[in-house]
Amino acid sequence: MFKRGLTIAAALLALTAAGCSAEREWGGGSASPAGTAKIGLITKTDTNPYFVQLRESAKAAAQARGAEFIALAGQFDGDNDGQVRAIENFVQQGVNTILITPNSSTGVLDAIARARQAGILVIALDTATEPADAVDATFATDNFEAGRQQGAYAKAALGATSPKLLMIDGTAGSSVNTLRHNGFLAGIGLPEGAPEIRGTQNANGDQNLAQQGAENLLARTSDINVVYTMNEPTARGAHAALQARGLAGPVVMASIDGGCEGVANVAAGQIRATVMQFPAKMAELGVDAAVEYAKTKQKPSGFHDTGSVVITDHPMPGVRSERVAWGEQNCWGDK
């Protein structure tokens, strides 16, 4: 009886520990035959539609290639501790490749280093690490270029009018946030700290936080004509704040992501343009590399740009773009 009680207590303790974990898991963990890829994917969250699509694309690619697939995600954008625990979990489960969209470009480097020392191939998807060689390879959008395209579009849409800019940023410390922000400023032709920048706010890629942040900035000044948003949930939040003040029509607002919902926002006039990414391509390239590594131990290296393109029904001279109809057919695909 005493032994049975210990067994029950141990089981309860394990369940309690699992309940405290910040990660959420999809797939199963079992031993894989030699030469078979066992892939662990770690995304920033399981709520942002972008990362849901990336996860589903990776899962489908793994199934099509006969690879085992497990996915974990943190509870929120910026959950570095959750991602560290996920890496440690995958090392214990014996994966041979980890695909990760790091919440912070530097916050998970020690855990990544330990995984690589254990012989695991580590590939960054969507978000680069700093330094870049902290992982074996990166498959991602050139986020500076995506931001530059957004800024160039906004500049062309303003014409001869000088910008009066609000910036709704993402998560501080993320390379994606920094590159898109800096790219946008390069595209619109403003230096950091320029007086034309009327205010900035971090929103962690979250729609509600973006709305609150935009409302706070607009309470200080509503004399604006352009809004930068680092992703489409952020743009939807900013749009709600602008609409409440009657500014949604005249203000030029573009974004980055290219999800199907974001393309619909462009079609509805809520966002003037969005820069489409291709997360399915990132996921498929990552899975292909994992399968190759399991078979031959050959590793990819360096940065691989998966492309981006402006989606709008209001094209501007000098800015390469595709129409909304094209975006509806290709949103978050593998083009």
N, C-alpha and C positions, 0 to 999 in steps of 0.2 A: 504493500500500500504506500509505504514511504517512497519507494522508487517510482511508483506511478505518479505520485504527487510532484516529485522533482521533474518528471517528464512534462507534465502539464504546465508547471511553472515556467520551465524553459521555453515551451511553445508560446505561452502568453508573453514572455519577455521578448521573444523574436517578433511577435505580431506588433507589440508596442513600439519596438524599434523601427519596424517597417512603416508604421503609421506616422512616425515623426519625420520620415524622409521627405525631402523637398522634390524628389524626382518622381516621375510617373513613367510607367514602362509599358511598351507594346512588344509583342513577340514572345519567344520563349528562349530559355537558356539550356542547351544540352550539348554534350560532346559532339564535335563534328568530325567526319572522316578526314584522314590526311588528304591535303590538296583541296579541301572544300573551304570556301571563304565563310568565315563567321564574323559578321559585321555588326558593330555597335554604333548607332547614330545618336548624337546628343544635340538637341536643338535648344534654343534660348527659352522658348515657352511652348506649350501645347495649345495656346489660345489664339495667338496671332495667325490669321489665315495663311500668311506666307509660309510660316514654318510647318503648318499642317500640310500644305501642299508639297513642301520639300520632303517631309517624312513619308507621305503617301507615294510620291514618285520613287523615292529610294526603296521603299518596301516592294513596290511593283517590279522595279528593276532587279532587285535581289531574287524575288520569286522566279522571274523569267530566266535568270542565270543559274538557278539551283543553289543559291547561297542562303545561309542562315542569317536571319535579320532580327535584331533587337533594337528598340528605340527607348530612350529616356529623355526627359525634358525637365527643366527647372520650372518653378511655379510662376516666375515673373522675369521680365527682361532686366538683367543685372544680377541674377541669382548665381554668382560665381561659386559659392559654397556648394550649391546643388550640383553644378557641373563637375566640380572636383570629386564629389562623392560618386557621381555617375561614371567618371573615368576609372576610379578605384573599383567600382562594381564590375565594370567590363574587364579590367585586368584579372579580377578574381574568376570571372566566368570563362576566361580563356579565349577572348576574341582575338583574331589576327589583324583586324583593321578597326580603327576608330575614326568615324567621320564626325566632325564637330563644328557647330556654328558658335564660336566662343562669345559669351556675354561681354567679356572684357578682353581686349587684345593682350593684356598682360596678366590677368587675374588667375589663369589656370595653367601657367607655363610650367610650374614645378610638377604638377600632376601629369602633364603631357610628357615632360622629360622622363619621368619614371616609367610611363607606358612605353615610350620608345626604347628605353634601356631594356625593357622586357621583351623586345623584339616585335612590338606591335607597330604596324604602319599607321601613322596619324595624318589625316588630311583635313584641312580646314575647308569648310564650305561657306560661301556667302561672306564671311567675315575673316579678314586676315589677322594673324597674330603679329605682335611686335616683340622681337624681330621676326621677320617672315620665315627664317629658317628654324624657328622653334618647332615647326611641323615639317613633314616631308614634302608636302605640296599644298597648294591652295587652288580650288576651283571656285571662282567668284566673279561677280560683276566688278569692273573697274569703277569703283564708287566715286573716285574723283571725276572721272569722265561723265558718269551719270549725273552728278551734281552740276558739272559744267554745262551739260546739255539743258538741264532745268533752268540754270541761270541765263544761258544764252536765249532760251525761249522767252523768259520773262523780260529780258532786255529788249528783244525784238517786239514783243507785244506792247511795251510801254512807248515805243517809238522815240520821239524826241523828248519825252517827259522824263525828268529826273526821278530816280526811285526814292520812295519813302517806305522803308523796308522793316517788316517784322520777321523774325526768324524763330520758328518752332523746331528746336533741335531734338535729338534722340537721347541716348544715354551717354553721360560724360564718361570718357575713358575708352569708348568703343571706337575702333578704327573706322567703322562704317560711318558713324556720326561725324567724326572729324573730317574724313575725306569728302563726304557729301557736302558738308558745310563749306569747306574750303573750295571745293569745286564750284559750288553755286556762286560764291563771291567772285571767283575767277571769271565765270561765264557772264555775270551781270556787270562786271567791271568795277568792283569795289574792293578796297583793302579792308582787312579786319580793323574794327574800331572806327570806320568812317562815320561821319555825322549823319549820313543817309540811313544808317541802321538805327531805327528808332527803339528797338528793344529785342532781346533774345530770351528764350525760356526753354529749359530742358523738359521734355515730356515723356521720356523713356519709351517712345513709340506707341504710347497708349492714347486712345481716343478721348477718354474722359479727362486725363491729365492735360492733354493738348487743348481741350475746350476751356478748362479752368485757366491754363496758362495764357491762352489768347485773350480771354476775358480780362485777366489782370493787366496784360499789356495794353489792351484797348481802353481800359479805364484811365491809363496814364496819358494816352494819345490815340485819337481816332483819325488823325491826319496821316493816313497811309495809302499807298496805292499798289503794294505788292507784298505777298507773304510767301516766305520759304517754308516748306514742310518736308521733313526728312523721310516720311513714308505716308502711305494712304490712310491708315487709321488716324495719324496725326492731322492729315488734311481734313478728314471728316469732322474731327473735333474743332479745328480752326474755322471750318465753314459754318458750323453751328454758332460760334461766337460772332463771326462776321454777319451772319444773317440776322441775328438778334439786334444788331445795330444798323441794319440796312446797308451794309457794305459789301455783301456777297457778290453783287453784280459788278460794280465798278472796279473792285480790287482784283488784280491779276494773281492767281494762286495756282502754282503747279506742284507736282509731287513726284515721288519715285516709288515704284513697286511693279505696277502693271498687272495686278490681280484682276480677276473678272469683275469683282465688286468695284474696284477702282476704275476700270474702264467704263462701267456703268455710271459711275460718278462723273466721268468726263462727258459721257453722252447726255447726262442730265444737266450739264452746265455747272455743277458744283465745284469741279476742278477744271481749270482751263486746259491743262495738259498733264500727262503723267509719263515718266520714263519707265518703260517696261523692262523688267529683268526676266531671266529664264531659269528659275530654281529647279525645274525638272531636268534641265541640261546639267546643272551642277550635280544633282543627285545621281544621275545616270553615269556621269564621268567618274564620280567617286566610287560607285559600285563596280564599274568596269575595272578601275585600278585595284580595288580590293580583290576581285576575282583573279586578276593577273598575278597579284602578289602571292595569293594562296597557292597558285600553280607553279610559279617560277621564281618567286622571291625578288622579282624586279619591282623597283619602286619608282613612282613618278617624282618629279622635282619641279620646283619653281612655281610661278604664278601663271594660271591659265584663265584668261578673260573669257567669260561666257556670253558677253555681249549685252547691249542695251539699245533701246530706240524710243524716241518720243512718240506718244500716241495722242492725237488731237484731231478735231474736226475744224480747227482754226490754224492751219499751217502758217508759218512765218518764214519770210525770205532768209536764206542762209542757215536754216535749221532743218536738218534731215528728220523727217517724221513719216509716220503711217497713220492712216485714218482709223477711226473708232471701229469700223467694220472689220478691219484687219486685226485690231486688238482683240475684238470679241472672239475671233477664230483662234488666236494664238496666246491668249492670256495665260501667263505662267507656264508656257509650254517649253519645248526643247529646240526652238528655232536657232 
